[in-house]
Every structure is written in structure tokens, then in C-alpha cells.
Amino acid sequence: NTKVRNAIIEINYLLQENDLTSVLLDEMPSGKESSYSRHDVEEFVVDGVIILSKVEALDKRSISIAKMRQTNHELKPQTLRIVEGQGLIVEKGGVKL
């Protein structure tokens, strides 16, 4: 939908113009291997795409960085744990699939 795409782009420009850092959440469409976003524009206008997922077979959560402009980052998914009183813990070594 063109209206939705234009609105997303406009919001991004407003955030950038005001020098704001923001976190935008979006669900990845199932069955769309080539896209990280519902409207096929979000991943192109943002500086970074971080994917949170669950590895069902291992009953583990993972975090991976699909895109992060001007930053050197690990490409492999990393194990992510949520620990009460500590928050999010990213374990070194990645997720073994």
C-alpha cells in the first residue's frame, strides 16, 4: 500500500531531522524469505535491522543483526537469554543449529 509506505518514510525522516534515536518494531511476514518487513520499505529506510527469534528445536531464543549501517557486527545468530533481574544476556559463541 503506497499510503503506508509513504507514512513509514515520513516518520523516519521526522525522526532523523530531530536527531532522535528510536526503536521501531515490525513483524516479519511468514513465507517471505527475501524480506524482513511487512511493507517492503521498513528495512531500507532504517539504519539497522535486528531479528529476535526462537529456535523451536532447541527451545532457545536468538538475536541476529541483519543490517547495521556503519558498524562492524557478527552475522551469525547469537543465543539470547532473558534473566530476571539482569535483563537480556547475549551469549558468546552463537546458536548451534
Protein Blocks (a to p, Z undefined) as FASTA:
>chain_A
ZZlmmmmmmmmmmmmmnopacdddddddehilkbcbfnommmmmpmbdcdddddfknopa
cdddfbdghiacdfbdcdddddehklpaddehiaaZZ
